[in-house]
Amino acid sequence: MSLNKVITEQSWTGSPMDLRTATELKLALLGSSLNCFSVEWKNQGFIFSETHDLGYGIVQKKGGPCGVLASVQAFV
């Protein structure tokens, strides 16, 4: 496996999440299924660094889901 692999095509496949899974996920992330995602959470995506030697690093915008990003970054 190479970290230098060039991705030439994006794939956005998947299936909708059922309500129970969505509720449990929101509870795990926000502490309550009634809480709303902040603007910082909504504006964050999975974007990798453009710095040559740090291409594997996920870029975090201001605020937002640092715990989620750290977990994904650890997996990467």
N, C-alpha and C positions, 0 to 999 in steps of 0.2 A: 504494500500500500504506500502510495506516495502523497505527501502533503502538497506537492507541486502539480497535482492533477488539475488540468484546466477544464472547467465546466463550460461546455459549449451550448448546452440546452437546459432551460429551466423546466422543471416538471411540477405542476401544482395538482397533484392527484390526492384523493382521499375521499372521505365520506363525512356527512354531517354528524355531529356529536349528539347523542340522545340527551334529553333533559336531565336525567339523573346524573350522568357523568359530568355534564356542564355545571350542575349545582354543587357536586362534590369537589370539582376542580376549583370553582370560585371560593368555596369554603376553605379549602387548603391554602389558596393564595392570598385571600383577603380577610380571613378570619370569620367571615359571615357571607352567606349567599345573598344577603340583602345589600351589602356594600357595593359600590360602583368602582370601576377602574378609573384611575385618574387620567388626566390628559397626557402625563408623562408615560404612563403604561401604554396608552393607545397609540402614541407616536413612536414607540420603540419597536424595532424589528431585529432580525438576526442579520447583521451586516458585519462582514469581516474587514479587518484593517487593510488599508492600501499600502501600509509601510512594508517594504520588501521583506525584511527579516521577521515581521510579525503578522504575516498573512493569515495565520491561524487564530489570531486574537479577535474576539468579538468586541465591537465598539459599542459602548454604552453612552446614550445621550443623557442629558441632565435628568436626575431623579429616576424614578421608575423601578422596574423589576430587577434590581441588582442581584437578589438571591436566585431568581430563575436563571438569569444570564450566567451567574457563577456556576450553577449546576450544569448547565449546558456546556460552558467553557471547560469544565473539568472532564466532561465526557469526550470533548473534541481533543 
